[in-house]
Each structure stands twice: as structure tokens, then as C-alpha cells.
């Protein structure tokens, strides 16, 4: 306020009469309104300390009092104390990484606020949207992991209301639809003697931690089959192979659970491995990825190939061939677009099998 004080003093020294005093009062009201509006609008400077509380001090906020800290607005529904050594910083990126795309505005606390109830609002500049649509934004808060809260969106602001006893040490806005930390390209499981080999391909991995192969006897109750394997975290395509040497001889199901660095999970599709009955039909496809010709074969025992279909990622059949009485077929697929496909095979005994592959 030093600049404004000197400016007002200059007016007093060079003016006389009530009219000029009235102008000063009007100016003071305008300055007060300007400071209030500035507090509620997004700040234009970044990576700066907003406030700091030293040990032994506290910041008391009465119930229903609106407090604007830069463009982070807190309105507790009960009397609230921020205690202990705490520094609030305004950043352009997250301190705690997330697989969910966020705006380029985040508020990080050196200490965790706990048992907070009320509302949290964040104002932002349109230039900070980071390709996100304003209508999809939700308040996201981090304590031990990121949590998004149902929010309402206004002009350059998003508010989460009705919060109850939450804890957080970082706040930002992110899309209501979390982006997957990877793209599943294909996943398959096949028997090799008394072992089941599980193979999967991924792409566009980001913030992935590891993969865990899980198995089930009924497709509902899952247990870990083998130890977890670390994620490559690259654009890919990435290939992973694990073997379950303790596989049952009965029909069983497999899936892969991906864990990201926020300890959130997503899963591959479920793979079915048929029981060993002494007359097993085997499906072999290679190479994978493939450019021009995909070889499709069955084993030396069991039923022969009858019909081969290839479907794209949307489930549309893009290739079909009737190949009765053969154990190997070479499918010319050079004309297919790059992407993920699935081979669907029917055998001469009426059984079926499928396997995914990548067309380069």
C-alpha cells in the first residue's frame, strides 16, 4: 500500500476543498474493491509462496468465512484452524505426479490439512487449461493418493462443495474422466505343458508402477499367480511375458492388473485357458507384431482349423477365410490399417479360440 499512500498524500498537498476530499474517499473505495477482486481472480505469477505459518502459530477460519489464498478459495462449514509449520505454494505443475491430466495450476502445502469440511474452489486462467475442457474439470486433492470430488463449474473456476473431514496437501483441477496410464494392445494366455504362459502388449505407458498376473477358477474370485513385474514406462509397443508354473489342469481364467504410481488399478481383458483333456486344441499365431503375413496354426494333435476371422479393435470383421482340413494358414493382411486386431478361430470339432496381435 506504500504506492497508494504516497499518491494520496500528493493529492492532499496539491488540492483543497471538500470536493477533492470526496474524490479521495471514492478512490479509497475503488482501491478496496480492486484489491478484493484481485484476491478472487487468478494470480498471474507462478511458483510462488502464498503464505507461511511458523511453528506454534495458527490460522483460524470461522465457519462460512470465505478465504481466498491466491486463487485457492476455502469456505469451511465449521470453525477451522490451520496449525503447525505450513507453507502454501502456487505451482504450474503437480508436486505429486498423477496419471490424470490436470490444469497448469496447483497449490501445494508443506503440511497436510486434516479433518477439513466445507468447500474448495480453484480459479484459473484459460491459458492454464492444458487442453482440458472447462466442463469436465473436478477438484482433485492429494493426501496419500489423488482423489477427485464432484464439482460444479463456473467461468474460470471449479468448486467442490459438501466436503466432509477430508485431508489434503495439494489441490488442482483435473478432468472428471481419468486418462488410462497406458493402452492395452493385446493379452493372451496359453498352456505349454503344465505351465501357462501369459503374454501382453501395451503402449503409451505413463506413471505405471508394475503388473500383476492374476488367476481365477470361476472368473470372479482372483488370486495373484506370480510375482509382480515392473513397468517399462515407454511409448512402446512393450511386450511382457510371465509363466505360471503352478497352473491347474482344469479350466481357468487369467487377467493382468496394472498398478500406477498413485496405487490405482486397471485391468486387461479376461483370458480363458481350457482344461487339459488329452485332446487339446492349440492356437499359434506369429509374428507379433506383424507387417504383411500372419501365420495361424494349431498343434499336431487335436482338431484342425476350419474358419478364421480377424476383427479390429471395434469388433468389426475385416478378414474371413474358410480353411477346412488344415493345421496352418498364412493370412495376407498387409492391406489392414495399423492397430490392434484379434484372430478368431473355429476348429473342426466346433470349439473356438482367439488371440490378439498388432498390425504394424
LOLUM-999913 format. One line per field, with one value per residue (C-alpha): residue number from 0; residue in one letter; x, z, y. Coordinates in nm, 4 decimals. Each point is the difference from the previous one (the first is absolute). Last residue first. Example, Ala and Ser with C-alpha at 12.3 -4.5 7.8 and 13.67 -1.06 7.14 Angstrom:
2
k	c(1  0)
r	c(s  a)
xx	c(1.3670  -0.1370)
zz	c(0.7140  0.0660)
yy	c(-0.1060  -0.3440)
//
This chain:
360
k	c(359  358  357  356  355  354  353  352  351  350  349  348  347  346  345  344  343  342  341  340  339  338  337  336  335  334  333  332  331  330  329  328  327  326  325  324  323  322  321  320  319  318  317  316  315  314  313  312  311  310  309  308  307  306  305  304  303  302  301  300  299  298  297  296  295  294  293  292  291  290  289  288  287  286  285  284  283  282  281  280  279  278  277  276  275  274  273  272  271  270  269  268  267  266  265  264  263  262  261  260  259  258  257  256  255  254  253  252  251  250  249  248  247  246  245  244  243  242  241  240  239  238  237  236  235  234  233  232  231  230  229  228  227  226  225  224  223  222  221  220  219  218  217  216  215  214  213  212  211  210  209  208  207  206  205  204  203  202  201  200  199  198  197  196  195  194  193  192  191  190  189  188  187  186  185  184  183  182  181  180  179  178  177  176  175  174  173  172  171  170  169  168  167  166  165  164  163  162  161  160  159  158  157  156  155  154  153  152  151  150  149  148  147  146  145  144  143  142  141  140  139  138  137  136  135  134  133  132  131  130  129  128  127  126  125  124  123  122  121  120  119  118  117  116  115  114  113  112  111  110  109  108  107  106  105  104  103  102  101  100  99  98  97  96  95  94  93  92  91  90  89  88  87  86  85  84  83  82  81  80  79  78  77  76  75  74  73  72  71  70  69  68  67  66  65  64  63  62  61  60  59  58  57  56  55  54  53  52  51  50  49  48  47  46  45  44  43  42  41  40  39  38  37  36  35  34  33  32  31  30  29  28  27  26  25  24  23  22  21  20  19  18  17  16  15  14  13  12  11  10  9  8  7  6  5  4  3  2  1  0)
r	c(x  x  x  x  x  x  x  x  x  x  x  x  x  x  x  x  x  x  x  x  x  x  x  x  x  x  x  x  x  x  x  x  x  x  x  x  x  x  x  x  x  x  x  x  x  x  x  x  x  x  x  x  x  x  x  x  x  x  x  x  x  x  x  x  x  x  x  x  x  x  x  x  x  x  x  x  x  x  x  x  x  x  x  x  x  x  x  x  x  x  x  x  x  x  x  x  x  x  x  x  x  x  x  x  x  x  x  x  x  x  x  x  x  x  x  x  x  x  x  x  x  x  x  x  x  x  x  x  x  x  x  x  x  x  x  x  x  x  x  x  x  x  x  x  x  x  x  x  x  x  x  x  x  x  x  x  x  x  x  x  x  x  x  x  x  x  x  x  x  x  x  x  x  x  x  x  x  x  x  x  x  x  x  x  x  x  x  x  x  x  x  x  x  x  x  x  x  x  x  x  x  x  x  x  x  x  x  x  x  x  x  x  x  x  x  x  x  x  x  x  x  x  x  x  x  x  x  x  x  x  x  x  x  x  x  x  x  x  x  x  x  x  x  x  x  x  x  x  x  x  x  x  x  x  x  x  x  x  x  x  x  x  x  x  x  x  x  x  x  x  x  x  x  x  x  x  x  x  x  x  x  x  x  x  x  x  x  x  x  x  x  x  x  x  x  x  x  x  x  x  x  x  x  x  x  x  x  x  x  x  x  x  x  x  x  x  x  x  x  x  x  x  x  x  x  x  x  x  x  x  x  x  x  x  x  x  x  x  x  x  x  x  x  x  x  x  x  x  x  x  x  x  x  x  x  x  x  x  x  x)
xx	c(0.2343  -0.2893  -0.0041  -0.1398  -0.2769  -0.0930  -0.3260  -0.1245  -0.3035  -0.1396  -0.2230  0.2093  0.1371  0.1392  -0.1195  0.2599  -0.0380  0.3130  -0.0150  0.1331  0.1821  0.1211  0.1604  -0.2495  -0.0558  0.1271  0.3025  -0.2317  0.0903  -0.1040  0.2269  -0.1845  0.1170  -0.1687  -0.2257  -0.3220  -0.2346  0.1453  -0.3010  0.1393  -0.1217  0.1629  -0.1224  -0.2667  -0.0955  0.0599  0.1059  0.3660  -0.0023  -0.1237  0.1751  -0.1925  0.1350  -0.2209  0.0757  0.3358  0.0647  -0.0968  0.2436  0.3560  0.2834  -0.0789  -0.1942  0.1204  -0.0496  0.2852  -0.0498  0.1349  0.0694  0.1264  -0.0412  0.0606  -0.0142  0.1327  -0.1755  -0.3220  -0.0407  -0.3329  0.0003  -0.2946  0.0454  -0.0738  0.1379  -0.2579  0.2012  -0.2505  -0.0408  0.1731  -0.2324  0.1408  -0.1737  0.0615  0.2753  -0.0499  0.0302  0.1370  0.0724  0.2969  0.0910  0.3175  -0.2108  -0.1021  -0.0888  -0.1966  0.0354  -0.2727  -0.0210  -0.2807  0.0062  -0.1303  0.1550  0.3644  0.0907  0.2932  0.2898  0.2688  -0.1744  0.2258  0.0506  0.0546  -0.0114  0.0260  0.0013  -0.1177  0.1309  -0.0483  0.2051  -0.0686  0.1726  -0.2235  0.1492  -0.1147  -0.2125  0.0503  -0.2071  -0.3653  -0.1523  -0.3511  -0.3382  -0.3597  -0.2389  0.1116  -0.0772  0.3386  0.1871  0.3417  0.1910  0.3114  0.1315  0.1436  0.2115  0.0382  -0.1549  0.0427  -0.0340  -0.0192  -0.0920  -0.0154  -0.0679  0.0510  -0.0821  0.1195  -0.1051  0.1580  -0.1859  0.2160  -0.0788  0.0801  0.0050  -0.3492  -0.1046  -0.0853  -0.0489  -0.0084  -0.0089  0.0485  -0.0903  0.0617  0.1669  -0.0468  -0.3715  -0.1351  -0.2248  -0.3410  -0.0944  0.2913  0.2342  0.0088  0.2666  0.0510  0.2932  0.0429  -0.3391  -0.2191  -0.3786  -0.2409  -0.3125  -0.0154  -0.3436  0.1231  0.2615  0.0379  0.1480  0.0970  0.0696  -0.3693  -0.1895  0.0368  -0.1560  0.1900  -0.0137  0.3288  0.3118  0.2428  0.3765  0.1948  0.1505  -0.1479  -0.0637  -0.3019  -0.1704  -0.2757  -0.1835  0.0208  -0.2109  -0.1900  0.3229  0.1304  0.3613  0.2714  0.2388  -0.2682  0.2592  -0.0528  -0.3634  0.1274  -0.1012  -0.2150  -0.0078  -0.2801  -0.0050  -0.3132  -0.0860  0.1620  0.3702  0.0998  0.3664  0.2256  0.3298  0.3259  0.2289  -0.3109  -0.0217  -0.2389  -0.0235  -0.0504  0.0876  -0.3215  0.0013  0.0304  -0.0631  0.2915  0.1144  0.3286  0.0178  0.1511  -0.2375  0.0837  -0.0307  0.0562  -0.1536  0.1569  -0.1570  0.2463  -0.1000  0.1694  -0.2749  -0.3669  -0.2731  -0.3075  -0.3582  -0.3383  -0.2614  -0.1324  0.3393  0.0176  0.3412  0.0906  0.3217  0.0600  0.2660  -0.1204  -0.3630  -0.1823  -0.3805  -0.1273  -0.2802  0.1363  0.2823  0.3511  0.2917  0.3600  0.2336  0.3375  0.2211  0.2198  0.0005  -0.2861  0.0922  -0.2115  -0.0236  0.3545  0.0633  0.0284  -0.2102  -0.1004  -0.3254  -0.2281  -0.3463  -0.2800  -0.1501  0.2778  0.0087  -0.3698  0.0557  0.3041  -0.1947  -0.2987  0.2264  0.1693  -0.3410  -0.1135  0.3224  -0.0462  -0.3507  0.1338  0.2747  -0.2568  -0.2018  0.3091  0.0357  -0.3542  0.0394  0.2547  0.3715  0.2404  0.3739  0.1138  -0.2993  0.0491  0.3673  -0.0944  -0.2398  0.2714  0.2492  -0.2488  -0.0929  0.3635  0.0610  -0.3051)
zz	c(-3.7864  0.0704  0.3640  0.1113  0.2166  0.0402  -0.0263  0.0389  -0.1113  0.0367  -0.2651  -0.0476  -0.3329  0.1748  0.0009  0.0174  0.0977  -0.0600  0.1762  -0.1223  0.1437  -0.2325  -0.3301  -0.2870  -0.1816  -0.3581  0.1051  0.1450  -0.2062  0.2257  0.0001  0.1147  0.1947  0.1270  -0.2983  -0.0609  -0.0532  -0.0718  -0.0405  0.0075  0.1479  0.0377  0.1258  0.2497  0.2095  0.3763  0.0491  0.0516  -0.3339  -0.0684  -0.1749  -0.0878  -0.0686  -0.0696  0.0173  0.1667  0.0967  0.3252  0.2493  -0.0562  -0.2036  0.1426  -0.1625  -0.2334  -0.1081  -0.1847  -0.0491  -0.3231  -0.0670  0.2947  0.3205  0.3645  0.0874  -0.2447  0.0478  0.1134  0.1735  0.1174  0.1715  0.0196  0.2861  -0.0413  0.3240  0.2086  0.1392  0.0998  -0.2124  0.0782  -0.0085  -0.0115  0.1730  -0.1453  0.1485  0.3289  0.1605  0.3381  0.2075  0.2348  -0.0988  -0.1661  -0.2304  0.0535  -0.2988  0.0699  -0.2629  -0.0519  0.0013  0.0066  0.0621  -0.1440  0.1925  -0.0238  0.2649  -0.0583  0.2435  -0.2576  -0.0837  -0.2596  -0.0631  -0.3257  -0.0578  -0.3329  -0.0310  -0.3155  0.1238  0.1187  0.3103  0.3672  0.0120  0.2796  0.2767  0.0294  0.2867  0.1354  -0.1293  0.0024  0.2260  0.1027  -0.1532  0.0844  -0.2872  -0.3151  0.1601  0.0564  0.0102  -0.0917  0.0470  -0.1760  0.1742  -0.1960  0.1356  0.0655  -0.2942  -0.0032  -0.3800  -0.2420  -0.3551  -0.1273  0.1349  -0.1016  0.2049  0.0343  0.2590  -0.0239  0.1799  0.1201  0.0241  -0.3677  -0.1675  0.0528  -0.1391  0.1330  -0.2132  0.0360  -0.2687  -0.0598  0.3428  -0.0053  0.3055  0.2996  -0.0826  -0.0017  0.2883  -0.1051  0.2299  -0.1481  0.2446  0.2253  0.2669  0.3740  0.2078  0.3691  0.0643  0.2690  -0.0142  0.2896  -0.2102  -0.3328  -0.0802  -0.2874  -0.2748  -0.2056  -0.3453  -0.1405  -0.3304  -0.0570  0.2113  0.0490  0.2656  0.1698  0.1026  0.1760  -0.1458  0.2245  -0.0528  0.2400  0.3501  0.0422  -0.3444  -0.1079  -0.3399  -0.0648  -0.3152  -0.3555  -0.2816  -0.0977  -0.0210  -0.2797  0.0447  -0.2566  0.2775  0.1495  0.1175  -0.2839  0.1084  0.3324  0.3217  0.3106  0.2452  0.2470  0.3119  0.2098  0.3562  0.2298  0.0746  0.2364  -0.0998  -0.1675  -0.0897  0.0304  -0.2654  -0.1893  -0.3804  -0.2173  -0.3666  -0.3291  -0.3433  -0.0284  0.0689  -0.2062  0.2119  0.0335  0.2982  0.1292  0.3482  -0.0243  -0.2841  -0.2571  -0.0315  0.3715  0.2753  0.3363  0.3464  0.2875  0.3269  0.3390  0.2436  0.0053  -0.2521  0.2201  -0.1175  0.1323  -0.1849  -0.3583  -0.1240  -0.3054  -0.1658  -0.3223  -0.1871  -0.2438  0.2108  0.3403  0.0039  0.3288  0.0080  0.3588  0.0335  0.3387  0.1339  -0.1446  0.2464  -0.1234  0.2642  0.1506  0.2131  -0.2935  -0.2785  -0.2438  -0.3543  -0.2733  -0.3775  -0.0898  -0.3716  -0.2925  -0.2240  -0.0479  -0.1693  0.2964  -0.0755  0.1068  0.3488  0.1659  -0.2918  0.0487  0.3648  -0.0784  -0.2712  0.2308  0.2675  -0.2612  -0.1250  0.3533  0.0618  -0.3278  0.1010  0.3308  -0.1799  -0.2344  0.3030  0.1354  -0.3371  0.0109  0.3608  -0.0818  -0.0784  -0.2200  -0.0602  0.3386  0.0421  -0.3436  0.0688  0.3270  -0.1894  -0.2421  0.2787  0.1832  -0.3213  -0.0717  0.3593  -0.0056)
yy	c(-5.2542  -0.2362  -0.1050  -0.3344  -0.1430  -0.3664  -0.1900  -0.3554  -0.2034  -0.3508  -0.1603  -0.3165  0.1288  0.3035  0.3622  0.2761  0.3656  0.2106  0.3372  0.3344  0.3031  0.2737  0.0969  -0.0184  -0.3288  -0.0395  -0.2063  -0.2625  -0.3094  -0.2894  -0.3043  -0.3130  -0.3030  -0.3144  -0.0625  -0.1914  0.2941  0.3433  0.2307  0.3551  0.3286  0.3431  0.3401  -0.1136  0.3046  -0.0292  0.3628  -0.0979  -0.1847  -0.3533  -0.2889  -0.3155  -0.3464  -0.3011  -0.3752  -0.0625  -0.3609  -0.1709  -0.1496  -0.1100  0.1519  0.3425  0.2837  0.2724  0.3610  0.1734  0.3737  0.1493  0.3701  0.2057  -0.2029  0.0901  -0.2876  -0.2592  -0.2340  -0.1679  -0.3389  -0.1403  -0.3408  -0.2397  -0.2428  -0.3690  -0.1392  0.1866  0.2903  0.2674  0.3124  0.3270  0.3018  0.3537  0.2925  0.3481  0.2096  0.1767  0.3414  0.0874  0.3114  0.0037  0.3596  -0.1346  -0.2165  -0.3612  -0.2193  -0.3182  -0.2718  -0.2621  -0.3782  -0.2572  -0.3732  -0.3293  -0.2869  -0.1094  0.2579  0.2312  -0.0039  0.0854  0.3279  0.1595  0.3716  0.1884  0.3766  0.1865  0.3792  0.1802  0.2270  0.3566  -0.0760  -0.0656  -0.3420  -0.1293  -0.2151  -0.3624  -0.1308  -0.3518  -0.2904  -0.1109  0.2639  -0.1035  0.0833  -0.0957  0.0754  -0.1842  -0.3381  -0.1655  0.3271  0.1344  0.3254  0.1307  0.3134  0.2902  0.2852  0.3721  0.1850  0.3793  0.0082  -0.2941  0.1002  -0.3587  -0.3480  -0.3618  -0.3069  -0.3576  -0.2593  -0.3461  -0.2780  -0.2886  -0.3704  -0.0545  0.3399  0.1353  0.3330  0.3464  0.3104  0.3783  0.2655  0.3719  0.1412  0.3759  0.1521  0.2326  0.0148  0.3539  0.0884  0.1271  0.2898  0.1928  0.1641  0.3040  0.0423  -0.0389  -0.1226  -0.0827  -0.1573  -0.1556  -0.0296  0.0311  0.0643  0.1804  0.1432  0.2130  -0.0446  0.3174  0.0691  0.3416  0.1723  0.0754  -0.2501  -0.3739  -0.2187  -0.2789  -0.3663  -0.0683  -0.1612  -0.1870  -0.0200  -0.2196  0.0269  0.3479  0.1485  0.2042  0.0190  0.2554  -0.1000  0.1287  -0.1455  0.3181  0.2028  -0.2287  -0.1069  0.0886  0.1222  0.2282  0.2554  0.2516  0.0336  0.1340  -0.1741  0.0321  -0.2912  -0.0623  -0.2164  -0.0438  -0.1015  -0.2522  -0.0405  -0.2814  0.0252  0.2536  -0.1671  0.1941  0.1487  0.1056  -0.0035  0.1981  -0.0917  0.1864  -0.1339  -0.2006  -0.3714  -0.3207  -0.3101  -0.2409  0.2059  0.1381  0.1500  0.3484  0.0791  0.2663  0.3803  0.0553  0.2174  -0.0741  -0.0236  -0.0333  -0.1663  -0.0225  -0.0983  0.0948  0.0742  0.0400  -0.0471  0.1090  -0.2035  0.0046  0.1147  0.2291  -0.0301  0.1806  -0.0797  0.2850  0.1790  -0.1139  0.1120  -0.0568  -0.0054  -0.0210  -0.2565  -0.1214  0.2134  -0.0441  0.0015  -0.0056  -0.1368  0.0682  -0.2280  -0.0927  0.2564  0.0499  0.0994  0.1539  0.0116  -0.1082  0.0281  -0.2351  0.2247  0.3623  0.0945  -0.0620  -0.1273  0.2343  0.0016  0.1941  0.2447  0.0675  0.0947  0.2178  0.1815  0.0539  0.1510  0.2219  0.1146  0.0829  0.1919  0.1867  0.1041  0.1276  0.1924  0.1521  0.1144  0.1729  0.1747  0.1300  0.1068  0.2681  0.0129  -0.1851  -0.0295  -0.1235  -0.2288  -0.1555  -0.0707  -0.1688  -0.2275  -0.1084  -0.0596  -0.2198  -0.1913  -0.0881  -0.1119  -0.2298)
//
